Amino acid sequence: MIQATICIWFTIEVEHKKNKKITLAPDGLGREIAVIMPQEMLNKHYRLGGFIDDPLPKGTVVNSIEVAGNQEWLMQQAPAMAVIAVGNPQIRKQLYEKLNQAGIVFPTIIHPAAHLDSIKDIIIGEGTYIAAGCILTTNINIGRSNLLLPALSISHDTTTGDFCTLMPGVHISSGAVIGNNVLIGTAAIISKPINVLDNTIIPPWAIVPNVTA
């Protein structure tokens, strides 16, 4: 079987409204995902193609992995596969849409140490990354290009939209409906079956809803 190439996006440049470029610092998330890639891809006949990075020159080595090229280079490799390891939901959405139009494919990556209690009853959208220690029970619907980071839990009958980022230690009780482009901070808790609107940012350690006596 021919091995597909997966490139990890871990640093990007975006244009500000005033046409000034903002360079984001190298994101540890891309390096973190790269750590699990070899064992995950070994079973799926993939190989790690390298990092995709706009500021760094091709051939730069980061954590023993070379930068394969920039986003323009990646789009020329379609239908190559890419993991967009960018925590900001809005930026990840922009990159996803741009690369998708160019024919790039987005695999779903599930860490071997993630625990999905009833995989046949869990829907996971393309391009989603589920990290080690995540627990998903049953009847859960995860949208496209979600990042589920270590040691979080999602209970039954919960839905997340597209391009959501759930930081480490998040806990979501049953029946919650999470909109698109939502960022839930580290160790935040959604304690009731509520609707979280699109583009919401929930700060770290928040309890939603926060009910006081």
Steps between C-alpha positions, in 0.01 A plus 500: 500500500630846411561709809320832520686805625372691801641845559446674833423870504652657807591861418319730261483854373168678456421841358359761733214718378756776445708264285762458770621147543474341843742215556387253763772347716575131435212306651581214735182326388652399167803354676269324746298335224821400323597295805203267454509490121739207452298250705166625367610503138676166518159334511347719230780487244585867525836665536590833651587744224620781725389839626339767284621843603488840333776687691756218527702402192448160343738249653504659845501222760262527798506215752675278244226567241568710190287786376375367166389837364246778540125503440537581130725197461251282686213602272706387202524152653123433494354255581758491779377460858545764769429545869435864591656527844385854577308560822318818393165383355456794263846465349463123473171549314663740253785259433265203469282675243797622297675162498175313440436702185848402382417131544687431824358211706463511879538170690347434839770423757407315820775437754523131599464606865169680439200306629187490285251284688270429206681586178212381282272757665743792475518714185831678444543755222797504264815673614427458871782422743422313825791498745615254764281465807181628336186312604192499275207286610219440249264673256737791447536703180832681447520743208775560245850607596448494876799489734428292811804540722626272778296370793160646414167321527179525297183330619217348299273690260742789459561673167785729398499710185788548257840652588465475877800489733455326835804558718647246746282393790169627361193312625167512317190348655235319299277673249706812434490654152822683416489736202761559230840664560473466878807514724463340844788579734702263714304315772173680422182310585168504316282358772155497337345422158523855367557654157834676450476756220733518199832680556473483879817507710466334840791595729715248687352353819155642426189312608214543253236571611640640823209464743542654844273463802 
